[in-house]
């Protein structure tokens, strides 16, 4: 929709504070996929040129060469991969499940659009899972950070904490590392793509709970590890992140490759105690942070985390080979509606994004505004009907006007039905 005009200067909305960003602490997931065309890896930009040549319906432009999907998420091509990103989802109980649902709904939608592309062209496209990024707000103001609570210090501290638990829950035997990147107002944890929605949501629950708890610590110095009774590995040396500023618990950071070792073997030297297994270390870390994890997690994911940590549900690290589902995301692994909206309603930020992307008009006083684009993740561009001028409204401002955007149960049901129809298989 109006892909060029949203780049033009935007006139003021005339509403105090309406152009500010989003103030609620939030999470978001991103996933990257390599593209296999007729059995050979290709760059999506070389084949499709633009996401608009994959999706048959018109899409709302976001920024640069990225576009919004009806799920509320976004799609773009990034250095040879297709990347899908969820909208911001405020941090509250069930936020990881909401973020996972949003991402897997986008995966399903794009896979179905690719199915239609295959039918038109007679060619075969597979999405191969590459990576998942777990983004968590870090809203500590600069004056409160001082010299021992910077985003950089938080990132390296988390690298010492989340590495092994994330290996056990989210990685496979061919994985190479778990990364943590400081991104100013957020922390980004990077791992391999997990071709199982339930496991991915469990991993998100784990890492969000741990990250939010550590952010409250009075210092991010490494000495805090022992102060909080966390296992400290004697021979672990984090490495610099190759693609961006940050750190990685890489397989070469350990005396042996933890992704290939028996997760129950007591191979790892722990300061001040006996050797421990990857599973034991992960369980000890999860126990320390369980109050935060359980506060933000849903019951299903909490049970799964506990089951993997206890060995009742096998980790992907315990499988002999990397599962074939990695190589055919959307076909061999897909979304099976683990968290129906009737059981876990969409977050408020999600509802704002979905309404904006659907083009649903917003009535403010005597004026009607039509959403025509996005400015980043925190502002929506509207066109006012009476004079065709453009106006910016922040997510926070729009949260206060959701009632003006939601015209009762029938309209809500229609919007949900329309979204579900767009997410259902179309030929």
Residue pairs with C-beta under 8 A, 6 or more apart in sequence:
1 58
1 59
1 60
1 61
1 359
1 372
1 373
2 61
2 372
2 373
2 383
3 61
3 373
5 372
5 373
5 390
6 61
6 372
6 373
6 374
6 375
6 381
6 390
8 390
10 375
10 381
10 390
10 391
10 392
11 389
11 390
11 391
12 19
12 391
12 392
13 19
13 382
13 391
13 392
13 393
14 391
15 364
15 393
15 397
17 394
17 396
17 397
18 391
18 392
18 393
18 394
18 397
19 379
19 392
19 393
19 394
20 394
20 396
20 397
21 376
21 378
21 379
21 394
21 395
21 396
22 88
22 349
22 377
22 378
22 394
22 395
22 396
23 396
24 90
24 91
24 349
24 396
25 90
25 91
25 137
25 139
25 212
26 88
26 89
26 90
26 91
26 137
26 349
27 88
27 89
27 91
27 95
27 96
27 99
27 134
27 135
27 136
27 137
27 204
27 208
28 85
28 86
28 87
28 88
28 89
28 99
28 135
28 377
29 85
29 86
29 99
29 100
29 102
29 103
29 132
29 133
29 134
29 135
29 200
29 204
30 83
30 84
30 85
30 86
30 103
30 132
30 133
30 135
31 83
31 84
31 103
31 107
31 129
31 130
31 131
31 132
31 133
31 193
32 78
32 81
32 82
32 83
32 130
32 131
32 132
32 133
32 193
33 81
33 82
33 83
33 84
33 127
33 128
33 129
33 130
33 193
33 329
34 41
34 80
34 81
34 127
34 128
34 130
35 41
35 42
35 43
35 44
35 47
35 81
35 82
35 125
35 126
35 127
35 128
36 42
36 125
36 126
36 127
36 128
36 327
37 47
37 123
37 124
37 125
38 123
38 124
39 124
41 128
43 77
43 80
44 77
44 80
44 81
44 82
45 77
45 80
48 54
48 77
50 65
50 77
51 59
51 65
51 66
51 67
51 75
51 76
51 77
51 82
52 59
52 67
54 75
54 110
54 113
54 114
54 117
55 67
55 69
55 75
55 110
55 113
56 113
56 116
57 70
57 422
59 67
59 68
59 69
60 67
60 68
60 356
60 357
60 359
60 371
60 372
60 373
60 374
61 67
61 68
61 373
61 374
62 68
62 74
62 76
62 373
62 374
62 376
63 374
63 375
63 376
64 76
65 76
65 77
66 74
66 75
66 76
67 74
67 75
67 76
68 74
68 353
68 357
68 374
69 75
69 84
69 106
69 109
69 110
69 357
70 109
70 354
70 357
70 358
70 419
70 422
70 423
71 102
71 105
71 106
71 109
71 354
71 419
71 423
72 86
72 87
72 102
72 350
72 353
72 354
72 357
73 84
73 85
73 86
73 87
73 102
73 103
73 105
73 106
74 84
74 85
74 87
75 82
75 83
75 84
75 85
75 106
75 110
76 82
76 83
76 85
77 83
81 130
82 110
82 127
84 103
84 106
84 107
84 110
86 99
86 102
86 103
86 106
87 102
87 349
87 350
87 353
87 377
88 349
88 377
88 378
88 395
89 95
89 98
89 99
89 102
89 347
89 349
89 350
90 347
90 348
90 349
91 136
91 137
91 208
91 212
91 296
92 296
92 347
93 295
93 296
93 297
93 298
94 296
94 297
94 298
94 339
94 344
95 208
95 296
95 347
96 201
96 204
96 205
96 208
96 296
96 297
96 298
96 301
97 201
97 205
97 298
97 300
97 301
97 338
97 339
97 344
98 339
98 344
98 346
98 347
98 350
99 201
99 204
100 197
100 200
100 201
100 204
100 339
101 201
101 335
101 338
101 339
101 344
102 350
103 200
104 197
104 200
104 334
104 335
105 335
105 423
107 127
107 329
107 330
107 334
107 335
108 330
108 334
108 335
108 423
109 422
109 423
110 127
110 330
111 127
111 329
111 330
111 331
111 334
112 330
112 423
112 425
112 426
114 125
114 127
114 330
115 425
115 427
116 426
116 427
117 125
118 124
118 125
119 427
126 327
126 328
126 329
126 331
127 328
127 329
127 330
128 326
128 327
128 328
128 329
129 192
129 193
129 194
129 195
129 325
129 326
129 327
129 329
130 192
130 193
131 190
131 191
131 192
131 193
132 170
132 190
132 191
132 192
132 193
132 194
132 200
132 203
133 188
133 189
133 190
134 188
134 189
134 190
134 191
134 203
134 204
134 207
134 208
135 183
135 186
135 187
135 188
135 189
136 186
136 187
136 188
136 189
136 207
136 208
136 211
136 212
137 185
137 186
138 151
138 154
138 182
138 183
138 184
138 185
138 186
138 187
138 215
139 185
140 149
140 215
145 151
148 219
148 220
148 221
149 217
149 218
149 219
149 220
150 182
150 220
151 182
151 183
151 184
151 187
152 182
153 220
153 221
154 182
154 187
154 214
154 215
154 220
155 180
155 181
155 182
155 187
155 246
155 247
156 180
156 222
156 238
156 247
157 214
157 220
157 221
157 222
157 224
157 225
158 180
158 187
158 189
158 210
158 211
158 214
159 178
159 179
159 180
159 238
159 247
159 248
159 249
160 222
160 225
160 232
160 233
160 236
160 238
160 249
161 210
161 214
161 225
161 230
161 285
162 178
162 180
162 189
162 206
162 207
162 210
162 211
162 249
162 285
163 178
163 236
163 249
164 249
164 258
164 278
164 281
164 282
164 285
165 206
165 207
165 210
165 282
165 285
165 286
165 309
166 178
166 189
166 191
166 203
166 206
166 207
167 175
167 178
167 249
167 258
167 259
167 278
167 282
167 317
168 263
168 278
168 279
168 282
168 308
168 309
168 315
168 317
169 199
169 202
169 203
169 206
169 282
169 305
169 308
169 315
170 178
170 191
170 192
170 194
170 199
170 200
170 203
170 316
171 178
171 191
171 192
171 194
171 259
171 316
171 317
172 192
172 259
172 316
172 317
172 319
172 322
172 323
172 326
173 259
173 260
173 316
173 317
173 319
173 321
173 322
174 259
174 322
175 191
175 192
175 251
175 259
176 250
176 251
176 259
177 239
177 248
177 249
177 250
177 251
177 253
178 189
178 190
178 191
178 248
178 249
179 189
179 190
179 191
179 241
179 246
179 247
179 248
179 249
180 187
180 188
180 189
180 190
180 246
180 247
180 248
181 187
181 188
181 189
181 190
181 241
181 244
181 245
181 246
182 245
182 246
187 211
188 246
189 207
189 211
190 241
190 248
191 203
193 326
193 329
194 200
194 203
194 316
195 323
195 325
195 326
195 329
195 332
195 333
196 316
196 325
196 333
197 333
197 335
197 336
197 338
198 300
198 301
198 304
198 338
199 304
199 308
199 316
201 298
201 301
201 338
202 301
202 304
202 305
202 308
205 293
205 296
205 297
205 298
205 301
205 302
205 305
206 286
206 293
206 305
208 296
209 289
209 290
209 292
209 293
209 294
209 295
209 296
209 297
210 285
210 289
210 292
210 293
212 292
212 296
213 289
213 291
213 292
214 220
217 224
217 228
225 232
226 232
226 271
226 272
228 288
229 288
230 284
230 285
230 288
231 270
231 271
231 273
231 276
231 281
231 284
231 285
232 270
232 271
232 272
233 254
233 268
233 269
233 270
233 271
233 281
234 269
234 270
234 271
235 254
235 255
235 268
235 269
236 249
236 253
236 254
237 253
238 247
238 248
238 249
238 250
238 253
239 247
239 248
239 250
239 252
239 253
240 246
240 247
240 248
241 247
241 248
242 248
251 257
251 258
251 259
251 260
254 268
256 267
258 268
258 278
259 317
261 267
261 278
262 277
263 277
263 278
263 279
263 315
263 317
263 318
264 277
264 278
264 279
264 311
265 277
265 278
266 274
266 275
266 276
266 277
266 280
267 275
267 277
267 278
268 275
268 276
268 277
268 278
268 281
269 275
270 276
270 281
276 284
278 317
279 309
279 311
282 309
283 309
283 310
286 293
286 305
286 309
293 302
293 305
294 302
297 305
298 339
298 344
300 338
300 339
304 313
307 313
308 314
308 315
316 322
316 323
324 332
325 332
325 333
341 416
346 354
348 399
348 402
349 395
349 399
351 402
351 406
352 380
352 395
352 398
352 399
352 402
352 405
354 415
354 419
355 362
355 371
355 405
355 406
355 415
356 371
356 374
356 380
356 398
357 371
358 415
358 418
358 419
359 370
359 371
360 371
360 405
360 415
361 368
361 369
361 370
361 385
362 368
362 369
362 370
362 371
362 382
362 393
362 398
362 401
362 404
362 405
363 369
363 404
364 401
364 404
367 384
367 385
367 386
368 384
368 385
368 386
369 382
369 383
369 384
369 385
369 391
369 393
370 382
370 383
370 385
371 380
371 381
371 382
372 381
372 382
372 383
372 390
373 380
373 381
374 380
374 381
375 381
375 392
378 394
378 395
379 392
379 393
379 394
379 395
380 392
380 393
380 394
380 395
380 398
381 390
381 391
381 392
382 390
382 391
382 392
382 393
383 389
383 390
383 391
384 390
384 391
398 405
406 412
